């Protein structure tokens, strides 16, 4: 059923670097003035709950190393003596030790966990609707407890042995993925959807996750680019040209035996977008068809766990061009694919990661070209283990380490810890409760570093996102985010 970090690191010394914001992007607090302004004479008997400002609670929040969800409620006349309860499901747990009630009586926050509910699948024939929850506040002086509604959303899960996987529709979220038997997850070659697996909690696959192209049918890996038919170019920007050119991606593809037809290189090392236009596309091109078929490009694999991520091997290999003992030219090999691994807690490195290009096909009139290698990236604050990879090693993207308690009572000088690649520059976005956005740039002076925000947090739920180099917030694969609640 239906995402990120174990805080393993001690606090580092401040580097002297800070975020530089564009003042014109800083939010106006007028929209929240009713919350910011203290009540001179709060009346406990006039207790009121106005709005739950948190999104629906997802099954698996706070499980498998993931962060609990932050519950934020706006109201009025809420006193420090208030008692807050959450009912409606035995799978839901409000952490009473984290409750923060604002001094002005206009808001409160707490952390909430939601157990895995493997019997309440999202796609069962008897589909489980969102489960209504009730938040109740009672306090001395109030005539009666005051309730307000919230919602728990059950999600699907992937468990046990799952040898084949037809990739789910875009946006699909699981509660967790735990596979300890069988052959792992083998995505269906030729599937249009990318092999994207995202979970609120943990992802644990003791075997392989693959999106390889099929060298027997010449179909691309899931979400990959098809090889060309006889005398036709391979699909996508880097597709090999007709005549058997090899598919391009991280490098240009190989030329055929006539020294022509290579597919162009495309994309960027940090994989900021999967489906960019033209040379911004981060997908391996299909091999060009000679007198025979070109090989399919490797697929797109993304594993994103809100908690811990552990997978034995990951592959997105291109397939070989077609060969025959006929008076024809062999097909070009498909390029290797795309692999992105993201963990909100601990990433246990796979023992092997492969994204090889397919070999050239041969024929009596000549051979095709080989396919380019693909790319891979990982984002995590906590990493253990080592991996055997292709000649091209991975790029490490940025991650904001989740604080032990993301509910704070001080708006200024808030520190975040960022992990990534020493020397890189990352864009930071803060989305305030009134939806206004502030931007800044983080320069990494080490692989792990603390930074102090120069802008105050706003009352309520603040979303902090950090982008890979060249990334855009419109593309989920380009960013990693946390939430922080400010309750003054």
C-alpha positions, 0 to 999 in steps of 0.5 A, spaced: 500 500 500 502 507 498 515 516 500 524 519 505 531 519 511 534 516 517 538 522 521 544 518 522 549 524 522 551 529 528 550 536 527 556 539 523 559 546 524 556 552 520 560 553 514 559 560 514 555 559 508 547 561 508 541 561 503 541 568 499 534 570 497 530 574 492 527 579 497 521 580 492 519 573 493 519 573 500 512 572 502 507 577 505 504 574 512 497 578 511 494 572 509 495 569 515 495 575 520 489 572 524 494 567 526 500 571 527 496 576 532 496 574 539 489 574 542 489 579 548 484 575 552 483 568 550 476 565 552 477 558 553 469 557 553 470 560 545 474 554 543 474 553 535 477 549 530 477 552 523 481 548 518 486 542 518 491 545 514 495 538 512 494 534 506 490 527 507 494 522 511 497 517 507 498 509 509 505 508 511 507 515 514 512 514 519 513 507 518 520 503 515 524 509 516 519 515 513 517 521 517 511 521 520 506 526 517 505 533 520 498 535 522 497 542 523 490 545 525 488 552 525 483 555 530 482 560 535 482 560 543 486 554 544 489 554 551 496 550 553 491 546 557 488 543 551 487 535 550 488 533 543 486 526 540 485 523 534 480 517 532 477 513 527 482 508 525 487 503 530 492 504 525 493 511 526 497 514 532 498 521 534 504 523 538 502 526 544 510 528 546 510 532 539 504 537 540 505 544 540 500 549 541 501 556 539 502 562 544 496 566 541 491 560 541 490 560 534 494 553 531 497 547 533 501 541 530 503 534 532 506 528 528 502 522 526 504 515 524 499 511 520 501 503 520 501 499 514 494 496 512 496 490 508 489 488 508 486 495 505 488 495 498 486 501 494 485 497 488 481 491 491 474 489 488 471 492 494 475 498 494 476 501 501 474 509 501 478 514 504 477 513 512 474 519 516 478 521 522 476 525 527 481 530 531 478 532 538 480 538 542 477 539 549 480 544 555 478 546 561 473 552 560 470 549 554 463 547 554 464 541 550 469 537 546 470 540 539 471 536 533 474 537 526 475 532 520 481 529 517 482 523 512 486 517 512 488 514 505 489 507 504 494 505 499 496 498 495 503 495 497 507 490 493 509 484 497 512 477 497 514 474 490 512 479 484 516 476 478 513 481 473 511 488 473 507 492 468 509 499 470 503 503 474 500 509 471 504 516 473 503 518 480 502 511 483 504 511 490 505 504 494 505 504 502 511 499 502 514 494 497 517 488 501 519 482 496 524 477 499 523 471 494 522 470 487 526 473 482 525 480 484 521 485 479 522 485 472 518 490 468 515 488 462 519 490 456 515 495 451 511 497 457 509 505 455 509 507 463 516 508 466 518 503 471 517 508 477 516 505 484 514 510 489 513 508 497 511 512 503 515 507 507 520 503 505 522 499 499 526 492 500 527 488 494 532 482 496 533 480 488 533 485 482 529 490 479 530 491 472 527 495 466 532 491 460 530 491 453 528 484 450 534 482 445 529 476 443 523 481 441 527 487 440 522 491 445 525 497 449 525 497 457 519 499 460 518 507 458 524 506 454 525 508 446 524 503 441 529 500 436 527 502 428 524 497 424 528 495 418 531 501 414 528 506 420 531 510 425 530 508 432 526 512 437 527 518 441 532 524 440 538 519 440 535 514 436 540 511 431 539 513 424 537 508 419 542 503 416 544 501 423 546 506 427 547 505 435 542 509 439 545 515 443 544 517 450 550 519 455 555 518 449 553 518 442 552 511 439 556 507 435 557 508 427 555 502 423 560 499 419 560 504 413 562 509 419 555 513 419 548 513 423 550 514 430 545 517 434 546 523 438 548 524 445 542 527 450 540 529 457 544 531 463 548 527 468 544 529 474 537 527 470 533 533 471 527 531 467 526 524 464 522 527 458 525 533 456 525 536 449 530 534 444 537 533 447 534 535 454 531 528 454 534 523 459 532 516 455 536 512 451 535 512 444 533 506 440 538 502 435 537 504 428 534 499 423 539 496 418 536 491 413 535 488 420 531 491 426 535 495 431 535 494 439 530 497 444 533 502 449 533 501 456 528 503 460 527 508 466 527 505 473 526 510 479 525 507 486 523 512 491 522 510 498 520 515 504 524 511 508 529 506 507 531 503 500 534 496 499 535 493 493 540 488 491 541 489 483 538 494 478 538 494 471 536 498 465 540 495 459 539 496 452 538 490 447 542 488 441 541 490 434 538 484 430 543 479 426 542 474 421 547 470 416 543 474 410 545 479 405 543 485 410 546 490 414 545 488 422 541 493 426 544 498 431 544 496 439 539 500 443 542 505 448 542 503 456 537 506 460 536 511 466 536 509 473 534 514 479 534 511 486 532 516 492 531 514 499 528 519 505 532 515 510 538 509 509 540 507 502 543 501 502 547 501 495 545 495 490 551 490 489 550 492 482 547 497 477 548 496 470 545 500 464 549 498 458 548 499 451 546 493 446 551 490 442 551 491 434 547 486 430 551 483 424 549 481 417 553 479 410 553 487 408 555 489 414 554 491 422 550 496 425 553 500 431 553 499 438 548 503 443 551 508 448 551 507 456 546 510 460 546 514 466 544 513 474 543 518 480 542 517 487 539 522 492 540 520 500 542 523 506 544 516 509 548 511 505 551 504 506 554 499 502 558 499 495 556 498 488 559 495 482 557 499 476 558 501 469 565 505 467 560 511 468 559 512 476 553 515 479 551 522 480 549 524 487 543 529 488 541 533 493 537 531 499 535 535 505 535 531 512 529 531 515 529 533 522 528 529 528 522 534 530 520 538 524 515 542 529 519 548 531 517 554 535 522 559 532 521 562 525 528 565 524 535 562 524 532 555 522 538 550 520 537 545 515 542 539 513 543 538 506 547 532 503 550 532 496 556 533 492 561 537 494 562 543 490 555 543 487 550 549 487 543 547 488 536 551 488 532 551 494 525 553 494 520 554 500 513 554 499 509 558 504 502 556 507 499 562 503 503 558 497 508 564 496 515 562 494 522 564 496 528 561 492 535 561 494 542 558 492 545 553 496 553 552 495 556 545 498 562 546 501 562 539 503 558 532 501 554 534 508 553 541 510 548 545 515 545 552 512 541 557 516 535 560 512 536 567 512 528 568 511 523 566 517 518 561 516 511 562 516 506 560 521 503 553 519 506 548 514 512 550 510 515 546 504 522 546 503 525 543 496 532 542 493 533 541 486 538 537 482 543 542 478 538 544 472 532 541 475 525 544 475 520 544 480 515 542 475 518 535 475 518 530 481 524 527 479 528 533 479 527 535 487 527 532 494 522 536 499 521 536 507 515 539 511 516 544 517 511 547 521 512 553 525 507 554 531 509 560 535 
